[in-house]
């Protein structure tokens, strides 16, 4: 293990021991806020402390075994023990590197999914509906909650645009690589001559900021319009300007919400989506500045990204970022998205491991 990693581990263990003393002092115990803050830090270092102790023990064990290698009686046995100890040391060192990988602060957050039809007209809108169903089925398999924030129905079905809020533990950490361009290759329902068309949708994953991270929106920067809802809802929809459109003037971002019958509730939802959009842009800039990944697996949500292709005639899905192709399209669309997400997470972790090893 590199000297820089050992030094880092020693500093973290020193901090762990300091926290043990601080948490046992009366001053900290009676300060609830400070106690909670230090407890979280202590908990985050617990596994590192435990595994570093194991590393020190196996290192000491290797040193002692080496002293026995020249012994005429147990020298051969010592060689076998040394081989096993070195193997154990390598496994521990890999675990240490994984624990030292920086954790994305928003991985545990809930998120908003914005799906937009791009190239392909009506077929793109129909495909955006397919993607929406795929994410909703995946959320159902994960026991996450899904709420539709806003949508615009396509002329032939599907959605020109739809925004979902997905709530649950670790939602953003699993869905964050879905941002970007999604292409579909199939014979559209609207095609009379049986020709295969290529259409596209864009997906943007926006982490919901925690209370401490919420973006403060200045009312001066907001242009708020109200209009009548266009979806289902009966007589109320046609008579009341309950739908809300908010434009953030500095960024040009525009969000709408017409899901609720109350204008106040629609405004509240629209503001939460707008806050997430701005926060997502902030997170993307930080990610770029920190250069944590060799390859950019995180898409921007723009139509220039080409993340994935769904080919219906071959039952094939290809993720272009990691050159992964699987012939299980039906399963993926039925919600078994982990077939693609797990390999992406593994590649992401491998990239981050390289950055830890280089330091």
N, C-alpha and C positions, 0 to 999 in steps of 0.2 A: 504494500500500500504506500502511496506517495507520501512524502514528508509533509506536504501542505495539507493533505487530508487528515493525517495524524494530529497535526497542530490544531486544525479546526476542531477535531473531535475533543482534544484535550481542553480547549477553551469552552466548548459546550458543556463538557462534564463539570468543569469548574463552576460554570454558571448554574448547573443543576444542583450542585452542592450548596451554592449560595442561596438558592431558592428554598432548599430544605430548611435552612436556618431561618430565613425570613418568614416562612409559613408557620414556623413554630413559635415565633415571637408574639407577645401580647399585642403590640402595636398594630401588627398586620391582622391578627385574628378579629379585632374589634373594628377594623376598617373594611366593611363588606366589599366595597368597590375595588380596593387594592388587593384584597384577599382573592377575589374572583379573577382578577387580571393575572396575578402571580400563579394561581392554581392552573389556569389555562396554559401558561408558559411551562410550568412544571410538568404538566401532563404531556405536552408536545415533546419534551426532552426525555421522557421516561423510557421509551423504546430505544433511543440512542444510547442512553446510559447503560441499559441492560445488555445491549449487543456489544458495546465497546468493552465492557467487563469481560464478556465471553471471548472477545478478540485478544485481550491481554492475557487471559488464562491459557488459551491455545498457543499463543506466542511463547509463553513461559514453558508450556509443555513440550514444544518443539525444541527449545533450547536444552531442556533436561534429557530428551530422547537422544539428541546428537552426542551427548557425553557417553552414551552407551553403545554407540555404533561399533567401536573397536573392541568391545568385550567379546571374547572367544565363545562364551556360553550363550549369551542372549543377543549378540550382535545382529543375527539374522531376523530375530523377532523385532528388534528395535527398528530395523529398516522398514518392516511392514507397518509398525506403529507410526513411524515418521511419515510414510506415504499417506496414511489415513488422516493424520493431524494436519498435514499441509493441504489436503483436499478440504478439510473442515474449515481451515483458515481462509481459503479462497471463497468458499460459500458465504462465510461471515462478512468478508470484505465486500462482496457484491451487495449484500443486504445493507451494509453501512452506506454504500454509494447511493442505493435506492432511497434510503432514509434522508440522505443529504440533498436529494433533488428538491428544488424550490417548488412549493405547492402554490398552484394558482389560487389567489385569494377568493375568486368568485366561483370556484368549482362546486361548492356546496349550495350555491344560490339557486333559487327558482329562476325561470327565464321566460321570455316572450319569443315565440316563433312567428316570423313574418314570411309568408309565402306569396310570391308574386308571379303571375304569368309574364313571360318575356317573349322571345321569338316563337311564332307559331300560331298566333291568333286564338281561335276557339279551342284548338287542340291543346295549346299551352294552358289555357284555363281549365280544361278537363283534367290535364295532368296535375295541375296544382291541387285539384280536388283529391286525386289519388295520393299525392304526397301528404296532404292533410290527414287522410284516413290512416296512412301508414304511421304517422307520428302519434295519432290518437290511439291506435292499437298498441303501439310500443309503450306508450304511457300507461295504458291499461295493464299490460303485462308487468310493468314495474310498480303498479299500485300508486301512480302519481295522479294528481287531479288536473283536469284540463278544462279551461273556460274560454269560450270564444269572445274576443274583445270587439272585433269588427270584421266585416267581410263585404265584398262586392261580387255578386254572382255573375258568372259568364253567360253569354247569350245561349250557348248550347250545353250548359252545365258546368260544374266545377266552379272555380273562383278566379276572378281577375286579381284579387288580393284577399288574403285572410290573415288575421293576427290572432294567435292563440296564446294564452298564458298557461304554462305548465308549472305546477307547484309540487314540491317534494324534496326529499333529501338527495343531494348530489345530482340534481337534474342537469345543471349547466355543464358539469364536468363530463357528462356522457354525451350531451348533444352539441357541444361547442364546435365539433368538427363538421357539423352539417351545414354551416354557413358556406354559401357559394352557389355556383351554377350547377343545376341538375338537368341533364339532357334526356329526352325520351326518343326512342326510335321504334316506331310501330305504324300500323295502318290505322289512321284515325277513324272514329265513328262517322266523321263528316266527309270521308273520302269515298267516292262512288266507284273508282276504278281500281281499288285494291293496291295502291302505291304506298310504299313505306315513306313516312315523313319524319323529319327530325325537328323536334320542338324543344323549348327550354323554359325552365322556371328558375327563379332565384330564391334562395332561402337565407334568411338572416336570423341568427341566434343572438338575442340580447339579454345578458344577465340582469336580473332584477336587483337593483342596489339594496343593500341592507340599510337599516335605519341610519347608521353612522355614515354610510357612503352616499346617501341620497343627494342628488343634484338639486341645488337650490335654484329654482327658476324665477327670474325677475319678471314681474308682470309687464314691465315696460317692453320686454323683449318678445312678448307673446301677442299674436293676433288671433282672436277667438271669434269664430263664426258659428252660428246655429242654423240648422235647416231641418226639414222634415225627414224622418226616417223612411227608407225605401224598402225595408224588409217586411217580413210577416209581423203582425201585431194588431190587426183589426182596425177599428175606427180611430183609436187613439193615434196610431201612426200617421194617419192622413190629416189630422187636425192640429197636431202640436209640434212645434219646432224643438224637439227634444234631442236630436242628434247634434253632436258638437265636432267642429273641426278646429284644431289648434296648430298654428304655424309658429315655429321658433325662428324669429327673424335673423339672428346671428348665424345660424347654421343652415337655414332653409328647410329644416325638417318639418314635415306636415303629418299629423296623425288625426284620425277620425274615430269616433265611437258612437254607435247608434244602438248598442245592445240593450241598454236599459230604457225604461219608460221615463225615467227621471233625467232631466237635463243636468242636474247637479251630479248625479252618479256617473253619467256619461263623461262629464268634464273631468271628474276625479280619475276615471279609468284612462282617459286620453292623456292626462298629465303623467300618469304612471308609465305609460308606454313611451312618451316623449322623454321622460327622465331616463328610462332604460336605453333609448337610442343614443342619447348624449353620453351616458355612462359607458356604453358599449364602445363608442368611438374613443373615449378616454382610455379604456382597457386595451384596445387594439394598438394605440400609440405607445403605451407602456410596454406591451409585448414586443413591439418592433424595436424600441430603444434598448431593451434588456438583451435582445438577441439570444434568447434562451434556446432557440431551435435552429438546426442547420437548414432544415427545409420548412417552409411555411405551410403547415397542415391546416392552419386556421384560415378559412376563406373570409373574404370581406363582405360577402352577400351581394356583390355586384354581378352583372351578367357577363363580365369579362372572365370571371373565374370559371374553370371547367373542372369541377370536382368529380362528377360521377355521371355515367351513362347507363340508362336502363333500356336494354334491348329486348323487346317482347317476343320477337320471332325466335330468338335463341335462348329465351329464359335466362338471360345473362345480365349481370350487373358488374360494371367495371369502375373501380375507384382509381382515377388517374394519378392521384398524388402519391400512392404507394404501389402502383402497378399491380393492383389486386383484381382478379377476375373470378367471379363465382357464378355457377349456373344454377342459381336458386332464387331467381327473381320473385316467383310466387310467394316464397316464404318471407322474403324481405318485405314485400308489400303487405303481407299479412301481419307485420309487426315484429318479425324476428330480425330486428335491425342490429342486434349484437353481432351478427355474422360479419358486419362491416365495421362496427364501432370498436370491437375488441382488437382487431388487427391494427386499427388506427391508434388506439391507446398504447399498444405495445411498441409501435414505431416511434410514437411521441416519447415514451419512456426511454427507449434506446438512444434517441437523439439527446435527451437531457442527461443521460448517463455519460455520454461523451464529453459534455461540457463540464461535468463534475470531475472526470478523469483528467481533463486538460488543465484544470486549475492547480 
